[in-house]
């Protein structure tokens, strides 16, 4: 049975997403799924997690509202690539 993350654990995981180690912990602890919200700049963000394997973070930046910036990370939290998808 998988343990649910409480609000404090979520906040701690999210505040460390700017480092490889923080992203690696996020990928290893967060259940596979699609998560949505806003970043600290108020931009729309969608995170697609494959627990233990990697994740994609899609951000709709204020200066490019018609596009999603999609950043793929491997299981170690290392960036693999950046692509763009049309935001319709």
C-alpha positions as CSV (number, residue, x, y, z in Angstrom):
1,X,0.0,0.0,0.0
2,X,1.4,3.4,-1.0
3,X,1.6,6.1,1.6
4,X,-0.3,9.4,0.9
5,X,1.7,12.6,1.0
6,X,0.5,15.2,3.4
7,X,0.5,19.0,2.7
8,X,3.8,19.5,4.5
9,X,5.5,16.7,2.6
10,X,4.1,18.2,-0.7
11,X,5.5,21.6,0.1
12,X,8.9,20.2,1.0
13,X,9.1,18.2,-2.2
14,X,7.9,21.2,-4.4
15,X,10.4,23.7,-2.8
16,X,13.3,21.5,-3.9
17,X,12.3,21.1,-7.6
18,X,15.0,23.5,-8.7
19,X,17.8,20.9,-8.0
20,X,18.5,17.5,-9.5
21,X,18.4,15.9,-6.1
22,X,15.0,17.5,-5.3
23,X,13.6,16.4,-8.6
24,X,15.0,12.9,-8.1
25,X,13.2,12.7,-4.7
26,X,10.0,14.0,-6.2
27,X,10.1,11.4,-9.0
28,X,10.8,8.6,-6.4
29,X,8.1,9.6,-3.9
30,X,5.2,11.0,-5.9
31,X,2.7,8.4,-7.2
32,X,2.4,8.2,-11.0
33,X,-0.2,10.6,-12.3
34,X,-1.0,14.0,-13.7
35,X,-0.9,17.0,-11.4
36,X,-1.9,20.6,-12.1
37,X,-1.5,23.9,-10.5
38,X,0.3,27.3,-10.7
39,X,3.9,28.1,-10.0
40,X,5.1,31.0,-7.8
41,X,4.8,33.3,-10.9
42,X,1.2,32.4,-11.3
43,X,1.8,30.4,-14.5
44,X,-0.2,27.3,-15.3
45,X,1.8,24.1,-14.7
46,X,1.0,20.4,-15.5
47,X,3.3,17.7,-14.1
48,X,3.2,14.2,-15.5
49,X,4.9,11.8,-13.2
50,X,6.0,8.2,-13.9
51,X,7.1,7.2,-10.4
52,X,10.7,5.9,-10.3
53,X,11.2,6.6,-14.1
54,X,10.9,10.3,-14.8
55,X,8.5,13.2,-15.3
56,X,7.5,16.0,-17.7
57,X,6.8,19.5,-16.5
58,X,4.6,21.6,-18.8
59,X,4.5,25.3,-18.2
60,X,2.4,27.9,-19.9
61,X,4.6,31.0,-19.5
62,X,3.0,34.5,-19.4
63,X,5.1,35.7,-22.3
64,X,4.1,32.6,-24.5
65,X,0.5,31.9,-23.6
66,X,-0.2,29.9,-26.8
67,X,2.5,27.4,-26.0
68,X,3.4,24.8,-23.3
69,X,7.1,24.5,-22.5
70,X,7.6,20.8,-21.9
71,X,10.7,19.8,-19.9
72,X,11.5,16.0,-19.6
73,X,13.5,14.7,-16.6
74,X,14.9,11.2,-16.1
75,X,14.7,9.2,-12.9
76,X,17.8,11.0,-11.5
77,X,16.1,14.4,-12.0
78,X,18.4,15.3,-14.9
79,X,16.9,17.3,-17.7
80,X,16.7,15.3,-20.9
81,X,15.1,17.8,-23.4
82,X,12.8,20.8,-23.8
83,X,10.0,20.8,-26.4
84,X,7.0,23.0,-27.1
85,X,3.4,22.0,-27.6
86,X,0.6,24.2,-28.9
87,X,-1.8,25.3,-26.1
88,X,-5.2,25.4,-27.6
